[in-house]
């Protein structure tokens, strides 16, 4: 009887102690640009952390955050270069970096 009860409770315990957690994707974009005097300046633009409402495994959260990083990078690049109409000059860059936290 005790073994049957233990076997019935085992899946319940595993689901409660699952590896799934709620994660947040935090991103920053660094824009380095050439000033009119020829020097370079950088500005860091933080993005609001995106909280993933559903619980997921760390690998899933990492993939979602990397996807978000790619989207942010593309949006900033397209916005600053007017969709490639005004390309960045040598030394200028737009770099997005995202990390997950729980």
N, CA, C and O atoms as a DFTB+ gen file, in Angstrom:
408 C
 N C O
     1  1       0.815      -1.194       0.000
     2  2       0.000       0.000       0.000
     3  2       0.861       1.261       0.000
     4  3       0.593       2.202      -0.747
     5  1       1.895       1.275       0.840
     6  2       2.772       2.440       0.895
     7  2       3.517       2.643      -0.419
     8  3       3.744       3.780      -0.833
     9  1       3.892       1.570      -1.064
    10  2       4.604       1.671      -2.341
    11  2       3.684       2.236      -3.410
    12  3       4.108       3.067      -4.212
    13  1       2.427       1.795      -3.432
    14  2       1.461       2.321      -4.400
    15  2       1.233       3.815      -4.191
    16  3       1.170       4.580      -5.154
    17  1       1.110       4.222      -2.945
    18  2       0.914       5.632      -2.636
    19  2       2.130       6.446      -3.059
    20  3       1.987       7.537      -3.610
    21  1       3.304       5.930      -2.810
    22  2       4.539       6.603      -3.202
    23  2       4.634       6.732      -4.722
    24  3       5.035       7.776      -5.236
    25  1       4.270       5.683      -5.430
    26  2       4.290       5.726      -6.888
    27  2       3.276       6.715      -7.448
    28  3       3.523       7.329      -8.485
    29  1       2.156       6.874      -6.785
    30  2       1.155       7.848      -7.219
    31  2       1.602       9.282      -6.945
    32  3       1.294      10.193      -7.714
    33  1       2.320       9.472      -5.860
    34  2       2.769      10.814      -5.490
    35  2       4.016      11.259      -6.259
    36  3       4.283      12.456      -6.368
    37  1       4.763      10.320      -6.780
    38  2       6.018      10.638      -7.467
    39  2       5.816      11.612      -8.640
    40  3       6.539      12.606      -8.707
    41  1       4.877      11.381      -9.563
    42  2       4.689      12.358     -10.656
    43  2       4.274      13.734     -10.153
    44  3       4.664      14.751     -10.727
    45  1       3.489      13.767      -9.090
    46  2       3.076      15.045      -8.528
    47  2       4.279      15.813      -7.990
    48  3       4.415      17.013      -8.230
    49  1       5.129      15.133      -7.280
    50  2       6.328      15.769      -6.739
    51  2       7.259      16.249      -7.846
    52  3       7.858      17.318      -7.733
    53  1       7.381      15.477      -8.899
    54  2       8.232      15.884     -10.022
    55  2       7.691      17.125     -10.717
    56  3       8.463      17.986     -11.137
    57  1       6.378      17.225     -10.842
    58  2       5.811      18.399     -11.509
    59  2       5.961      19.649     -10.659
    60  3       6.114      20.748     -11.193
    61  1       5.918      19.495      -9.351
    62  2       6.077      20.647      -8.460
    63  2       7.522      21.142      -8.476
    64  3       7.761      22.348      -8.418
    65  1       8.473      20.239      -8.552
    66  2       9.890      20.607      -8.510
    67  2      10.483      20.669      -9.915
    68  3      11.660      20.362     -10.101
    69  1       9.702      21.052     -10.879
    70  2      10.152      21.122     -12.268
    71  2      11.256      22.156     -12.431
    72  3      11.413      23.053     -11.602
    73  1      12.014      22.020     -13.507
    74  2      13.083      22.967     -13.803
    75  2      12.557      24.244     -14.463
    76  3      13.325      25.162     -14.747
    77  1      11.279      24.295     -14.697
    78  2      10.717      25.465     -15.365
    79  2      10.589      26.619     -14.383
    80  3      10.123      26.448     -13.256
    81  1      11.008      27.791     -14.828
    82  2      10.976      28.996     -14.008
    83  2      10.483      30.154     -14.870
    84  3      10.336      30.017     -16.084
    85  1      10.234      31.275     -14.241
    86  2       9.875      32.483     -14.964
    87  2      11.152      33.296     -15.156
    88  3      11.872      33.563     -14.194
    89  1      11.429      33.687     -16.384
    90  2      12.658      34.410     -16.716
    91  2      12.343      35.805     -17.250
    92  3      11.227      36.082     -17.691
    93  1      13.340      36.666     -17.201
    94  2      13.253      38.007     -17.775
    95  2      14.439      38.199     -18.708
    96  3      15.567      37.823     -18.386
    97  1      14.172      38.785     -19.861
    98  2      15.214      39.083     -20.841
    99  2      15.553      40.571     -20.726
   100  3      14.704      41.423     -20.988
   101  1      16.775      40.880     -20.341
   102  2      17.234      42.263     -20.182
   103  2      18.223      42.602     -21.291
   104  3      19.204      41.890     -21.503
   105  1      17.951      43.697     -21.993
   106  2      18.769      44.066     -23.154
   107  2      19.305      45.487     -23.048
   108  3      18.673      46.370     -22.468
   109  1      20.467      45.682     -23.614
   110  2      21.062      47.009     -23.799
   111  2      21.576      47.073     -25.225
   112  3      22.075      46.085     -25.764
   113  1      21.449      48.244     -25.828
   114  2      22.005      48.465     -27.156
   115  2      23.015      49.596     -27.057
   116  3      22.709      50.670     -26.539
   117  1      24.215      49.351     -27.554
   118  2      25.264      50.368     -27.562
   119  2      25.419      50.892     -28.982
   120  3      25.677      50.133     -29.916
   121  1      25.257      52.198     -29.127
   122  2      25.383      52.845     -30.426
   123  2      26.630      53.724     -30.390
   124  3      26.698      54.684     -29.622
   125  1      27.602      53.395     -31.214
   126  2      28.833      54.181     -31.337
   127  2      28.760      54.939     -32.652
   128  3      28.573      54.343     -33.713
   129  1      28.908      56.253     -32.578
   130  2      28.747      57.090     -33.766
   131  2      29.871      58.111     -33.874
   132  3      30.532      58.447     -32.891
   133  1      30.066      58.594     -35.094
   134  2      31.116      59.568     -35.378
   135  2      30.549      60.972     -35.208
   136  3      29.516      61.312     -35.784
   137  1      31.241      61.782     -34.408
   138  2      30.848      63.177     -34.195
   139  2      31.292      64.034     -35.377
   140  3      32.092      63.597     -36.204
   141  1      30.776      65.242     -35.449
   142  2      31.141      66.150     -36.547
   143  2      32.617      66.519     -36.519
   144  3      33.176      66.883     -37.554
   145  1      33.273      66.433     -35.332
   146  2      34.702      66.757     -35.250
   147  2      35.592      65.546     -35.539
   148  3      36.816      65.644     -35.461
   149  1      34.971      64.387     -35.877
   150  2      35.741      63.198     -36.224
   151  2      35.957      62.219     -35.087
   152  3      36.376      61.085     -35.319
   153  1      35.673      62.641     -33.848
   154  2      35.814      61.717     -32.724
   155  2      34.570      60.816     -32.648
   156  3      33.573      61.053     -33.330
   157  1      34.653      59.794     -31.816
   158  2      33.542      58.859     -31.673
   159  2      32.959      58.943     -30.271
   160  3      33.680      59.155     -29.296
   161  1      31.671      58.776     -30.185
   162  2      30.963      58.729     -28.905
   163  2      30.082      57.493     -28.889
   164  3      29.668      56.988     -29.933
   165  1      29.805      57.018     -27.684
   166  2      28.912      55.872     -27.530
   167  2      27.799      56.214     -26.559
   168  3      27.996      56.947     -25.590
   169  1      26.646      55.678     -26.833
   170  2      25.508      55.828     -25.936
   171  2      24.914      54.437     -25.739
   172  3      24.745      53.676     -26.692
   173  1      24.600      54.122     -24.483
   174  2      23.974      52.839     -24.156
   175  2      22.483      53.090     -23.956
   176  3      22.079      53.934     -23.156
   177  1      21.685      52.346     -24.694
   178  2      20.233      52.497     -24.641
   179  2      19.649      51.243     -24.002
   180  3      19.617      50.183     -24.627
   181  1      19.186      51.359     -22.758
   182  2      18.616      50.169     -22.112
   183  2      17.187      49.934     -22.599
   184  3      16.455      50.882     -22.885
   185  1      16.807      48.688     -22.687
   186  2      15.433      48.329     -23.016
   187  2      14.771      47.817     -21.744
   188  3      15.436      47.272     -20.863
   189  1      13.481      47.992     -21.656
   190  2      12.755      47.436     -20.516
   191  2      12.871      45.922     -20.560
   192  3      12.739      45.313     -21.621
   193  1      13.112      45.327     -19.427
   194  2      13.208      43.873     -19.361
   195  2      11.888      43.227     -19.758
   196  3      10.823      43.634     -19.294
   197  1      11.967      42.230     -20.609
   198  2      10.777      41.510     -21.029
   199  2      10.610      40.285     -20.145
   200  3      11.432      39.369     -20.176
   201  1       9.549      40.274     -19.362
   202  2       9.272      39.116     -18.511
   203  2       8.468      38.106     -19.316
   204  3       7.447      38.446     -19.914
   205  1       8.923      36.893     -19.326
   206  2       8.185      35.820     -19.984
   207  2       7.165      35.297     -18.981
   208  3       7.527      34.749     -17.940
   209  1       5.897      35.471     -19.302
   210  2       4.819      35.140     -18.373
   211  2       4.678      33.642     -18.127
   212  3       4.264      33.227     -17.044
   213  1       5.014      32.845     -19.106
   214  2       4.900      31.405     -18.902
   215  2       6.210      30.854     -18.367
   216  3       7.292      31.351     -18.678
   217  1       6.084      29.829     -17.568
   218  2       7.297      29.192     -17.047
   219  2       7.924      28.371     -18.160
   220  3       7.236      27.678     -18.909
   221  1       9.234      28.464     -18.251
   222  2       9.950      27.725     -19.291
   223  2      11.290      27.278     -18.761
   224  3      11.759      27.751     -17.726
   225  1      11.897      26.363     -19.484
   226  2      13.235      25.910     -19.133
   227  2      14.241      26.974     -19.536
   228  3      13.959      27.817     -20.388
   229  1      15.407      26.930     -18.922
   230  2      16.422      27.940     -19.189
   231  2      16.815      27.961     -20.667
   232  3      17.036      29.030     -21.237
   233  1      16.899      26.801     -21.277
   234  2      17.267      26.727     -22.694
   235  2      16.231      27.427     -23.564
   236  3      16.591      28.097     -24.531
   237  1      14.946      27.283     -23.234
   238  2      13.879      27.952     -23.982
   239  2      13.951      29.468     -23.781
   240  3      13.803      30.234     -24.733
   241  1      14.178      29.890     -22.544
   242  2      14.276      31.324     -22.247
   243  2      15.479      31.933     -22.961
   244  3      15.398      33.047     -23.477
   245  1      16.588      31.210     -22.990
   246  2      17.785      31.694     -23.676
   247  2      17.498      31.883     -25.166
   248  3      17.873      32.900     -25.749
   249  1      16.834      30.906     -25.777
   250  2      16.510      30.996     -27.208
   251  2      15.561      32.165     -27.476
   252  3      15.733      32.888     -28.457
   253  1      14.574      32.352     -26.620
   254  2      13.631      33.462     -26.790
   255  2      14.338      34.802     -26.638
   256  3      14.049      35.746     -27.374
   257  1      15.254      34.888     -25.696
   258  2      15.986      36.132     -25.456
   259  2      16.933      36.434     -26.620
   260  3      17.068      37.591     -27.019
   261  1      17.585      35.416     -27.164
   262  2      18.458      35.620     -28.325
   263  2      17.647      36.093     -29.525
   264  3      18.101      36.938     -30.297
   265  1      16.436      35.542     -29.679
   266  2      15.548      35.970     -30.761
   267  2      15.176      37.447     -30.575
   268  3      15.148      38.216     -31.536
   269  1      14.894      37.824     -29.336
   270  2      14.573      39.213     -29.034
   271  2      15.776      40.119     -29.305
   272  3      15.615      41.228     -29.813
   273  1      16.976      39.650     -28.969
   274  2      18.195      40.421     -29.220
   275  2      18.357      40.697     -30.711
   276  3      18.698      41.812     -31.108
   277  1      18.115      39.691     -31.523
   278  2      18.216      39.853     -32.976
   279  2      17.212      40.891     -33.474
   280  3      17.543      41.727     -34.314
   281  1      15.990      40.835     -32.957
   282  2      14.964      41.802     -33.354
   283  2      15.314      43.225     -32.959
   284  3      15.135      44.157     -33.744
   285  1      15.813      43.392     -31.742
   286  2      16.212      44.726     -31.268
   287  2      17.353      45.262     -32.113
   288  3      17.333      46.421     -32.525
   289  1      18.349      44.421     -32.372
   290  2      19.500      44.809     -33.193
   291  2      19.032      45.271     -34.579
   292  3      19.470      46.309     -35.073
   293  1      18.146      44.499     -35.193
   294  2      17.638      44.832     -36.523
   295  2      16.848      46.130     -36.501
   296  3      17.019      46.978     -37.377
   297  1      15.984      46.291     -35.503
   298  2      15.175      47.520     -35.423
   299  2      16.030      48.760     -35.244
   300  3      15.793      49.775     -35.899
   301  1      17.023      48.693     -34.363
   302  2      17.906      49.845     -34.163
   303  2      18.703      50.141     -35.436
   304  3      18.807      51.295     -35.853
   305  1      19.257      49.109     -36.041
   306  2      20.048      49.312     -37.258
   307  2      19.194      49.915     -38.367
   308  3      19.620      50.857     -39.036
   309  1      18.006      49.385     -38.563
   310  2      17.124      49.924     -39.598
   311  2      16.683      51.349     -39.287
   312  3      16.576      52.178     -40.191
   313  1      16.428      51.635     -38.023
   314  2      16.009      52.981     -37.645
   315  2      17.112      54.010     -37.822
   316  3      16.872      55.101     -38.339
   317  1      18.309      53.668     -37.399
   318  2      19.424      54.623     -37.459
   319  2      19.929      54.809     -38.892
   320  3      20.333      55.908     -39.272
   321  1      19.906      53.750     -39.674
   322  2      20.412      53.854     -41.053
   323  2      19.303      54.112     -42.071
   324  3      19.550      54.108     -43.277
   325  1      18.091      54.334     -41.589
   326  2      16.927      54.519     -42.465
   327  2      16.823      53.354     -43.445
   328  3      16.774      53.531     -44.662
   329  1      16.791      52.149     -42.858
   330  2      16.696      50.898     -43.632
   331  2      17.815      50.743     -44.659
   332  3      17.592      50.263     -45.770
   333  1      19.015      51.157     -44.270
   334  2      20.189      50.992     -45.129
   335  2      20.446      52.152     -46.067
   336  3      21.434      52.145     -46.801
   337  1      19.595      53.128     -46.057
   338  2      19.755      54.286     -46.955
   339  2      20.993      55.110     -46.596
   340  3      21.664      55.646     -47.478
   341  1      21.290      55.206     -45.314
   342  2      22.472      55.925     -44.829
   343  2      23.324      54.956     -44.013
   344  3      23.176      54.905     -42.792
   345  1      24.207      54.188     -44.642
   346  2      24.968      53.165     -43.918
   347  2      25.890      53.769     -42.860
   348  3      26.264      54.940     -42.930
   349  1      26.238      52.953     -41.893
   350  2      27.183      53.380     -40.864
   351  2      28.548      53.595     -41.497
   352  3      28.932      52.877     -42.420
   353  1      29.276      54.581     -41.001
   354  2      30.625      54.817     -41.505
   355  2      31.609      53.962     -40.714
   356  3      31.259      53.406     -39.673
   357  1      32.814      53.859     -41.200
   358  2      33.839      53.056     -40.550
   359  2      34.022      53.517     -39.103
   360  3      34.220      54.704     -38.843
   361  1      33.955      52.585     -38.181
   362  2      34.110      52.901     -36.765
   363  2      32.785      53.015     -36.026
   364  3      32.753      52.941     -34.798
   365  1      31.692      53.196     -36.759
   366  2      30.385      53.256     -36.115
   367  2      29.838      51.840     -35.955
   368  3      30.131      50.952     -36.756
   369  1      29.043      51.647     -34.912
   370  2      28.461      50.321     -34.687
   371  2      27.194      50.416     -33.860
   372  3      26.968      51.379     -33.128
   373  1      26.387      49.396     -34.000
   374  2      25.181      49.223     -33.191
   375  2      25.237      47.777     -32.694
   376  3      25.191      46.836     -33.486
   377  1      25.335      47.617     -31.385
   378  2      25.470      46.276     -30.814
   379  2      24.431      46.099     -29.700
   380  3      24.411      46.857     -28.730
   381  1      23.582      45.100     -29.851
   382  2      22.610      44.762     -28.806
   383  2      23.101      43.550     -28.044
   384  3      23.671      42.624     -28.622
   385  1      22.876      43.567     -26.749
   386  2      23.275      42.448     -25.904
   387  2      22.149      42.173     -24.917
   388  3      21.711      43.074     -24.201
   389  1      21.685      40.933     -24.880
   390  2      20.600      40.544     -23.990
   391  2      21.037      39.372     -23.103
   392  3      21.767      38.484     -23.545
   393  1      20.588      39.384     -21.868
   394  2      20.854      38.280     -20.942
   395  2      19.552      37.925     -20.226
   396  3      18.667      38.765     -20.068
   397  1      19.452      36.671     -19.797
   398  2      18.266      36.257     -19.062
   399  2      18.564      36.212     -17.566
   400  3      19.670      35.885     -17.137
   401  1      17.551      36.549     -16.800
   402  2      17.629      36.437     -15.341
   403  2      16.354      35.756     -14.872
   404  3      15.345      35.752     -15.577
   405  1      16.405      35.185     -13.687
   406  2      15.191      34.580     -13.132
   407  2      14.966      35.054     -11.719
   408  3      13.992      34.654     -11.082
